[in-house]
């Protein structure tokens, strides 16, 4: 598990983010430097690994970008509280 409630990874011009909400994780994808482009599938994932795969699916289905899992470097992301 992570020490933070949010982790993210960059791929090309996309920012993939997973965030913990209670006991579940949510995935979101946006174009870098354009938070208004953010899209999510609204799914509650039981684990961070499933949420990561969900983010890769969002990138493909909604942004048309195939994201190779092995190229992503997930990092803790500070959250505004």
Backbone as a printed PyTorch tensor [residue, N CA C, xyz], in Angstrom:
tensor([[[  0.8460,  -1.1700,   0.0000],
         [  0.0000,   0.0000,   0.0000],
         [  0.8940,   1.2360,   0.0000]],

        [[  0.3170,   2.3500,  -0.3110],
         [  1.0610,   3.5940,  -0.4110],
         [  0.9230,   4.4100,   0.8690]],

        [[  1.9180,   5.2890,   1.1030],
         [  1.8690,   6.1850,   2.2500],
         [  1.0400,   7.4260,   1.9470]],

        [[  0.5910,   7.5550,   0.7540],
         [ -0.1810,   8.7200,   0.3420],
         [ -1.5340,   8.2830,  -0.1790]],

        [[ -2.4250,   9.2360,  -0.3310],
         [ -3.7500,   8.9250,  -0.8440],
         [ -3.8400,   9.1070,  -2.3530]],

        [[ -2.7230,   9.5160,  -2.9850],
         [ -2.7380,   9.7720,  -4.4260],
         [ -1.3730,   9.4200,  -5.0240]],

        [[ -1.4120,   8.7300,  -6.1720],
         [ -0.1980,   8.4820,  -6.9480],
         [ -0.4990,   8.8150,  -8.4030]],

        [[  0.5370,   9.2200,  -9.1280],
         [  0.3260,   9.5920, -10.5260],
         [  1.5220,   9.1900, -11.3660]],

        [[  1.2820,   9.1620, -12.6730],
         [  2.3190,   8.8330, -13.6440],
         [  2.0470,   9.6220, -14.9180]],

        [[  3.1140,  10.0100, -15.5880],
         [  3.0010,  10.7090, -16.8700],
         [  3.2950,   9.7370, -17.9950]],

        [[  2.5640,   9.9000, -19.0880],
         [  2.8680,   9.1770, -20.3170],
         [  2.5340,  10.0960, -21.4780]],

        [[  3.5340,  10.4010, -22.2680],
         [  3.3970,  11.3470, -23.3730],
         [  2.7570,  12.6240, -22.8480]],

        [[  1.5920,  13.0040, -23.3540],
         [  0.9600,  14.2550, -22.9070],
         [ -0.1600,  14.0210, -21.8960]],

        [[ -0.1790,  12.8250, -21.2640],
         [ -1.2360,  12.4980, -20.3110],
         [ -0.6980,  12.3500, -18.8960]],

        [[ -1.5300,  12.7370, -17.9360],
         [ -1.2680,  12.5170, -16.5190],
         [ -2.3170,  11.5240, -16.0300]],

        [[ -1.8640,  10.3680, -15.5630],
         [ -2.7370,   9.3410, -15.0180],
         [ -2.6420,   9.4250, -13.5020]],

        [[ -3.7730,   9.4530, -12.8210],
         [ -3.7920,   9.6060, -11.3670],
         [ -4.7590,   8.6100, -10.7610]],

        [[ -4.3330,   8.0220,  -9.6310],
         [ -5.2680,   7.2240,  -8.8430],
         [ -5.3070,   7.8410,  -7.4440]],

        [[ -6.5160,   7.9060,  -6.8920],
         [ -6.7320,   8.5520,  -5.6070],
         [ -7.5670,   7.6510,  -4.7180]],

        [[ -7.1850,   7.5700,  -3.4480],
         [ -7.9380,   6.7580,  -2.4990],
         [ -9.1370,   7.5520,  -1.9850]],

        [[-10.3040,   6.9140,  -2.0210],
         [-11.5500,   7.4780,  -1.5050],
         [-12.1250,   6.4550,  -0.5330]],

        [[-11.9410,   6.6590,   0.7450],
         [-12.3970,   5.6700,   1.7220],
         [-11.6060,   4.3910,   1.5630]],

        [[-12.3060,   3.3000,   1.3020],
         [-11.6420,   2.0070,   1.1350],
         [-11.3610,   1.6730,  -0.3220]],

        [[-11.7160,   2.5700,  -1.2250],
         [-11.5780,   2.3000,  -2.6490],
         [-10.6420,   3.2980,  -3.3180]],

        [[-10.2640,   2.9780,  -4.5410],
         [ -9.4080,   3.8330,  -5.3510],
         [-10.1720,   4.2450,  -6.6010]],

        [[ -9.9030,   5.4430,  -7.0770],
         [-10.4980,   5.9400,  -8.3180],
         [ -9.3940,   6.3290,  -9.2840]],

        [[ -9.6660,   6.1730, -10.5670],
         [ -8.7000,   6.4990, -11.6220],
         [ -9.1740,   7.7270, -12.3820]],

        [[ -8.2050,   8.5160, -12.8330],
         [ -8.5170,   9.7270, -13.5920],
         [ -7.3710,   9.9750, -14.5600]],

        [[ -7.6970,  10.5060, -15.7230],
         [ -6.6860,  10.8220, -16.7430],
         [ -6.9830,  12.2190, -17.2730]],

        [[ -5.9260,  12.9910, -17.4770],
         [ -6.0790,  14.3290, -18.0410],
         [ -4.8650,  14.6570, -18.8970]],

        [[ -5.0350,  15.6180, -19.7650],
         [ -3.9000,  16.1200, -20.5250],
         [ -3.0500,  16.9580, -19.5700]],

        [[ -1.7400,  16.8020, -19.6510],
         [ -0.8370,  17.5580, -18.7810],
         [ -1.1010,  19.0480, -18.9760]],

        [[ -1.1590,  19.7760, -17.8820],
         [ -1.3900,  21.2200, -17.8540],
         [ -2.7970,  21.6200, -18.2920]],

        [[ -3.7400,  20.6670, -18.3270],
         [ -5.1150,  21.0070, -18.6780],
         [ -6.0880,  20.2340, -17.7830]],

        [[ -6.2410,  20.6560, -16.5170],
         [ -7.1250,  19.9260, -15.6140],
         [ -8.5730,  19.8780, -16.0830]],

        [[ -8.9670,  20.7900, -16.9680],
         [-10.3390,  20.7630, -17.4900],
         [-10.5860,  19.5710, -18.4070]],

        [[ -9.5120,  18.9060, -18.8530],
         [ -9.6550,  17.7440, -19.7360],
         [ -9.8180,  16.4430, -18.9550]],

        [[ -9.8100,  16.5020, -17.6290],
         [ -9.8380,  15.2980, -16.7910],
         [-11.0820,  14.4600, -17.0390]],

        [[-10.8500,  13.1490, -17.1620],
         [-11.9290,  12.1810, -17.3430],
         [-11.7310,  11.0240, -16.3810]],

        [[-12.8310,  10.4920, -15.8830],
         [-12.8130,   9.3400, -15.0020],
         [-13.9480,   8.4140, -15.4110]],

        [[-13.8290,   7.1510, -15.0420],
         [-14.9220,   6.2280, -15.3550],
         [-15.8630,   6.0730, -14.1640]],

        [[-15.5460,   6.7220, -13.0390],
         [-16.4130,   6.6780, -11.8680],
         [-16.4280,   5.3500, -11.1340]],

        [[-15.5340,   4.4450, -11.4990],
         [-15.4930,   3.1170, -10.8870],
         [-14.7410,   3.1640,  -9.5660]],

        [[-15.2380,   2.4370,  -8.5620],
         [-14.5200,   2.2400,  -7.2990],
         [-13.7070,   0.9620,  -7.4320]],

        [[-12.3850,   1.1040,  -7.4260],
         [-11.4950,  -0.0510,  -7.5480],
         [-11.0620,  -0.5110,  -6.1620]],

        [[-10.9810,  -1.8240,  -5.9620],
         [-10.6490,  -2.3900,  -4.6560],
         [ -9.1680,  -2.2740,  -4.3080]],

        [[ -8.3150,  -2.0680,  -5.3010],
         [ -6.8760,  -1.9940,  -5.0300],
         [ -6.2290,  -0.9480,  -5.9340]],

        [[ -5.0660,  -0.4440,  -5.5270],
         [ -4.3740,   0.5180,  -6.3820],
         [ -3.9700,  -0.0790,  -7.7270]],

        [[ -3.6160,  -1.3560,  -7.7510],
         [ -3.2250,  -1.9740,  -9.0200],
         [ -4.3910,  -2.0120, -10.0050]],

        [[ -5.5770,  -2.2970,  -9.5190],
         [ -6.7550,  -2.2920, -10.4010],
         [ -7.0680,  -0.8810, -10.8850]],

        [[ -6.8890,   0.0960, -10.0080],
         [ -7.1270,   1.4890, -10.3990],
         [ -6.1120,   1.9310, -11.4530]],

        [[ -4.8750,   1.4800, -11.3410],
         [ -3.8590,   1.7980, -12.3590],
         [ -4.2790,   1.2410, -13.7090]],

        [[ -4.7310,  -0.0010, -13.7190],
         [ -5.2020,  -0.5940, -14.9760],
         [ -6.4190,   0.1660, -15.4990]],

        [[ -7.2760,   0.6210, -14.5820],
         [ -8.4190,   1.4270, -14.9810],
         [ -7.9870,   2.7290, -15.6410]],

        [[ -6.9500,   3.3670, -15.1010],
         [ -6.4300,   4.6050, -15.6900],
         [ -5.8910,   4.3410, -17.0940]],

        [[ -5.2190,   3.2180, -17.2770],
         [ -4.7030,   2.8810, -18.6110],
         [ -5.8540,   2.6370, -19.5900]],

        [[ -6.9460,   2.0510, -19.1050],
         [ -8.1270,   1.8370, -19.9510],
         [ -8.7760,   3.1660, -20.3270]],

        [[ -8.8770,   4.0860, -19.3690],
         [ -9.4280,   5.4110, -19.6530],
         [ -8.5760,   6.1030, -20.7180]],

        [[ -7.2490,   6.0130, -20.5720],
         [ -6.3560,   6.6420, -21.5490],
         [ -6.6140,   6.1010, -22.9460]],

        [[ -6.8320,   4.8020, -23.0620],
         [ -7.0750,   4.1970, -24.3700],
         [ -8.4770,   4.5110, -24.8800]],

        [[ -9.4830,   4.2580, -24.0510],
         [-10.8690,   4.4060, -24.4980],
         [-11.2840,   5.8530, -24.7450]],

        [[-10.8270,   6.7650, -23.8950],
         [-11.3120,   8.1380, -23.9680],
         [-10.3200,   9.1280, -24.5850]],

        [[ -9.0210,   8.7920, -24.5440],
         [ -8.0220,   9.6740, -25.1330],
         [ -7.3510,   9.0580, -26.3600]],

        [[ -7.6220,   7.7720, -26.6230],
         [ -7.0460,   7.1080, -27.7830],
         [ -5.5660,   6.8190, -27.6700]],

        [[ -5.0420,   6.7730, -26.4310],
         [ -3.6150,   6.5350, -26.2200],
         [ -3.4110,   5.2050, -25.5140]],

        [[ -2.6810,   4.3080, -26.1460],
         [ -2.3370,   3.0340, -25.5380],
         [ -1.1290,   3.2490, -24.6320]],

        [[ -1.2890,   2.9730, -23.3460],
         [ -0.2450,   3.2240, -22.3550],
         [  0.3500,   1.8880, -21.9220]],

        [[  1.6270,   1.6360, -22.2540],
         [  2.2670,   0.3940, -21.8150],
         [  2.5690,   0.4440, -20.3140]],

        [[  2.0540,  -0.5150, -19.5820],
         [  2.2050,  -0.5410, -18.1220],
         [  3.6690,  -0.4610, -17.6970]],

        [[  4.5420,  -1.1290, -18.4190],
         [  5.9520,  -1.1770, -18.0320],
         [  6.6680,   0.1740, -18.2020]],

        [[  6.0700,   1.1090, -18.9140],
         [  6.6890,   2.4220, -19.0970],
         [  6.2530,   3.4530, -18.0610]],

        [[  5.2750,   3.0960, -17.2330],
         [  4.7770,   4.0510, -16.2410],
         [  5.6070,   3.9980, -14.9670]],

        [[  5.9300,   5.1610, -14.4460],
         [  6.6180,   5.2740, -13.1680],
         [  5.6860,   6.0210, -12.2240]],

        [[  4.9860,   5.2670, -11.3930],
         [  4.0130,   5.8430, -10.4640],
         [  4.7530,   6.4700,  -9.2900]],

        [[  4.3350,   7.6890,  -8.9310],
         [  4.9610,   8.4250,  -7.8260],
         [  3.8820,   8.9850,  -6.9020]],

        [[  4.2440,   9.0660,  -5.6210],
         [  3.3490,   9.7190,  -4.6540],
         [  3.1270,  11.1600,  -5.0610]],

        [[  1.9120,  11.6120,  -4.9150],
         [  1.5350,  12.9630,  -5.2990],
         [  0.9340,  13.6530,  -4.0950]],

        [[  1.4690,  14.8170,  -3.7060],
         [  0.8650,  15.5260,  -2.5650],
         [ -0.5550,  15.9740,  -2.8980]],

        [[ -1.4140,  15.9030,  -1.9150],
         [ -2.8080,  16.3190,  -2.0900],
         [ -3.0330,  17.6130,  -1.3200]],

        [[ -3.8410,  18.4990,  -1.8920],
         [ -4.2650,  19.6990,  -1.1760],
         [ -5.3240,  19.2750,  -0.1710]],

        [[ -5.1490,  19.6270,   1.0570],
         [ -6.1180,  19.2320,   2.0990],
         [ -6.7310,  20.4420,   2.7190]]])
